[in-house]
Amino acid sequence: MVTKFAVTQLKASSFGLNYLISGNKDVSKFGYFSRNPASHHKLRFKLVAAQRDRWKLNYIDTNAVQERINSWLSKTQHFFTEVTLPLVKTGQSGKPDPGNEVGTQGMEDIFLGEQTIRSSMPNGNLSLAAIVSIEQFSRMNGLTGQKMQKIFKALVPKPLYDDARNLVEYCCFRFLSRDASDLHPCLKELAFQRLIFITMLAWENPYCDINDLHAHASRKASFEGKLVGEEAFTRITPAISGVADHPTVHHLFKALAGDEQGISFRVWLTYIDELLKVHEGRRSYQIREYPQLSEERILCIGSSRKRPVLKWENNMAWPGKLTLTDKALYFEGVRFQGQKDAIRLDLTGHGVQVKKVKVGPFNSGLFDSGVAVSSGLGSQTWVLEFVDLGGELRRDVWHAFINEIITLHKFLSEYGPADDDQSLFQVFGSHKGKEKATTGAINGIARLQALQFMRKLLDDPIKLVQFSFLQNAPHGDVVFQTLAVNYWGGPLVAKVTDAGYPQAYGVSPSEEVFEFSDHVFDVDGSVYLRKWMRSPSWGSSASISFWKHSSIRQALVLNKNLVVADETLVERAAAICKQKYQAVEKTQATIDAAKLQGIPSNIDLFKELILPFIITARNFEKLRRWEEPHLTLSFLAFVYTIIFRNLLQYVFPMALIVLATGMLTLKGLKEQGRLGRSFGKVTIRDQPPSNTIQKIIAVKDAMRDVEHYLQNLNVTLLKLRTILLAGQPQITTEVALMLLSSATILLIVPFKYVLAFFLCDIFTRELEFRKEMVQRFLSFLKERWLTVPAAPVIVLPFEDEESRSVNQRSQTDKKAIRKKEEQSEA
């Protein structure tokens, strides 16, 4: 079967292959041409002939040749149009648009080649992007697409084979599994970047219509304008070393996509280009200025005349060069005479903290662009200011950098074995776990730097670095556990005879049912020893539940980081963390929306919220005043029946049952859509527009009302304090006798009769035969309350720290003088 389809030009030497478009005795080879952006628009033609086959004239398809000649003529015409464009439009610049150049050269360089795989799959026909991805990755693996398809069919069950998305994953992941470097070396090749983008499109849409399939041989494909969705991006990019990680890949997608529905090819190329520049820039750092950095890796340097870094000491700001490594911070201050030696702040110890602060002369806090870093209690705190005239994103980015290194070492000490642990020699590759974790943090910082250069940052850069994000994320401790298993786990090379440690949970991939084990297993059988589980999070219910269900039933495991048709442990835990984090974000969004600006608006909102209680109180007041006598009599009959039938103990449970029933009824009605969309929303009126003076007057009046309310409340509390502490003996005696009388009545008379008498008193106060007597009693209580004095209040003068220390010294001196006088008299 020979079918022409669109593929992308790849350099065979870049991927370790001697040829790109291979064939066998059943497949003929066809030449191709491509416009390479790196070769100044030179057209190339390459004819590859089979070694055992000979060409004949009747083998040539005249329609295909005519189509290729027309394509060459159109390209030549387009080339001359671009050359003569500056001569025609003299008023415009002759430079091409970089964005358009990337789009046309990146996605229109699709040429015709042979197709060895069958386009028809059980669930549909393969899309053009899926064919390109499968064929190209198959050749990069040293096979044809047809052979890769047969191998995959023999490895997996039929339900997994029927899904073309799994075949795309297998071809891509099999090639990526051959490399274990920190940053995939093929990312430097533009052709590989294009192929990854096409693979994401293929994963997102592996099938196409039958009409599009017949058109593959008659038209030139173009992926320009295509957008990669979040699901495809989060599935493919973490499999490429250094491009993304599972815990933060969703936030990375949001940062790159921005307001768009997906990631375009131009944005993808720009991101990879900036990421490569960051890694190249790290290699070019001159570490000879710091001889002590031979065992540390420099991550970023902050020093610029336009955007300096200032270190605040004793209300003085000193500019200098700030260097961040994987273990410490270095600051080299700039002096008027010569350079100052670099000072070091260790970030690996316990108790290291970093926080955002405001800086300014005389501790004024005028500039919100500072970061305070302290290495523990009693240590000196560095206050650094990152000057950025464009905003505070630079400070936030550096805060994320430093916090990521601090959190990394907390992770190493909590989830990783000690460096001198002898059990590291019992698990193959576990001695590289610390280096792997450090590389993960370093790659995260590099991605954040690339996004900073692209000006595509989120509101909180912490979300883009995994260790700092997981530190406070829900379910983050379980993701930490999966990362620890991924970093330090490996095959056992010696029998572990370590007793005395608590039993942990684990699942072996070879077991069909869950069973308890002393260690934790990864999807590829790697072992994480139980003696390394020092973190208390291993005993949490979420951790136990996760590891009980961590087995993989039907999937193809290439390694612990690449699983076809299923998720790795880190990917699964990160997905749960994402769901919980999104729920927290939605809840926080509702809380932020409820925080209204302005005192009048909050008062209106409070009135609207307590409106049901106000209505209940009004209705009860109507019953008490006998405005509707029949309702009052019915209510009293019902209440007295409950009291004298000894049903009081059932009132509270019945109230809970009625409340729960009402809530479930409303839930069912809302699910049926019978309550409307606006049901449950609180609606208030906005305040009328006002100028600044009116707002100031309104705030002043509100503060005065609050002050008056607090004054009355304090007076009431002071009067109660007087009564309780016998500030007025006569009133205290009267109140005490009243309390004793009440207690005697409650002890002698049954509670139901007391409650019945209390209800009778409440509902007869407004009647004519009791109204005058009640008013005289209330006026008597008011007079007695007004005669109660408030407890005295003493206001001491203000004392700062200096005056307080002086007073303490004077008091100690007076005590010493008194002791001397007493000793002299004795």
C-alpha angles and dihedrals in degrees: 000000000000119000129167116230140158120272135165125252112251129180107241093205090057092061099038097257129129092212137016107203104045128180144180136215092288097049125065121213123234130199124240141192132208140183107237114205091208094058100061096258095303115163116228131195124193127181117197117190127196115250096226099032129080125206124241129191093239089059091066116096107222093200092053092049091049090049092051092049091051089049092052092049092050091049091049091050090049090050093053090045090056091048095049095041095090089051093054098040101045093165093062133065118263095216115112121240107262092212093052091044091056092047097049098038093040100050106020095058090093112134136186122265140146126294117213101174125081112255094209116084128178091257098041145300121314117253122236092253091052092051092049093048096046095046095045097047090045091057091045086055090052096254140090124257091249093055092046088051092053093047092050091048090054094048103049136045119264096258090058093044093051090063108082090201089069091053090053089050093049096052092046098041093046091060093043091050090065092070126065101173125129091247120024107249093215091067088083090068116084090210091059091049089054092047092052090051091050089048091055089051089048092050090050095047110018094161134057140183122278091245092057090049093056089048094058093087096046105046140045113250122232126190093183112132093023118135126209114226128225096254094054093043094051091048102048108030098058088057090064112080113250098001100094143336129224101245095055104024092103091056089046089055092051091050094050096040095047109172093347126098092239146353119287125215091251093055090046093053092045092052094050091045093052091045091054090048090055092053092045090049091054091055090053095054112119105233093174088090087068110042090180090064095076090109096039131077118229111226106176141346124214113205129122138140093227095041107028129179114234127199114206117217124165093345090309125115117215119190119221148133119290119202124190120201132174090267111027151004122252125197123189110189123213114233133185092245113042130316126305120232115261116258122212133220114193116225099183101074130091119272096030111151137180127190140164115259140174117245136194143130115304091009090291095145091221097148122053095203105094137111125201117207122186127178096209145304114329094012127118117270121224115217109196127183120204107203111215119164091192096062140286099298092104091058091047092050093051090046088056091048094053094040091052092056092046092049091046092060091045087055092049093051095044104039104021131074121254118269092244094046109130092207089075087080091056094063118057113238095004091119087069094055095096091051091049092052091048090050090052091055092045092051090049091054090048091054091049090051091051091052090048091056089047090049091232102126128145123236089261115034089196087082090066098059114068106215095047092044095049092048092077101017121111112259087012094130090061090051087051089054093052090049090051091051089048094049102040102023121106145134117305113251096179136029112266111228099174113136133179099056124117118262117259134195126256144152125220114214090222093060120089096205132038116265135170117262137179092236140037120251130208125218092268094049096264113154128225109195120236092228089067091060097097096139116099089223090079089073096052120114092240091055094048092048093049096050092046089061099037098107123112118224109182114014142106111246113203094170138326091283100042122055122164117220093003143052132266120236092258092048092049094049091045090053091054089047090051093052093049092045092052089051090051090048092052091049091048090049090057090049092050091049090053092055100090124191118242134034096252092054092050090048090052090048091050091051090050092050095050092043093106091054090047091052091049091050091049092051091048089050089053089053092049093051093049092235088150105028097190092056092047092050091048092050093049092047091052094047095046090048090056092047100047094038089059093241097133093105089062097051098083096044091047090050090054091048092051091048093050092046091051092050093050091046091053090047092054093046091049092051089052090052094238096125099057131238095277094056111122095018118124114227125196135167120254118242118260115262115270138175127242095270092052090050091051091049091048092051090048092051091047091050090050091052091049091049091051091049092050091048092054091046092051091049090052092050092047091052091051088049088054092052095047096044095044095249087151106031097196094052091043089054093050093049092047092051090049091052091049091051091050091050091050092052092049090050096048104033118059115252095241091061091048091050091047091051090048092053091047090053093050095049095045100048093091095047119107098244092055105027097089093045092051092050092052090050093049092048089051091053091048092053092049091048092052090054092057108101122220120247113261117262123207119202113202121208118260116269126190124200095270095050090044092054090048091052091049091051091049091050092050090049091051091050091050091050091050091051091051091049092050091049092049092050090049 
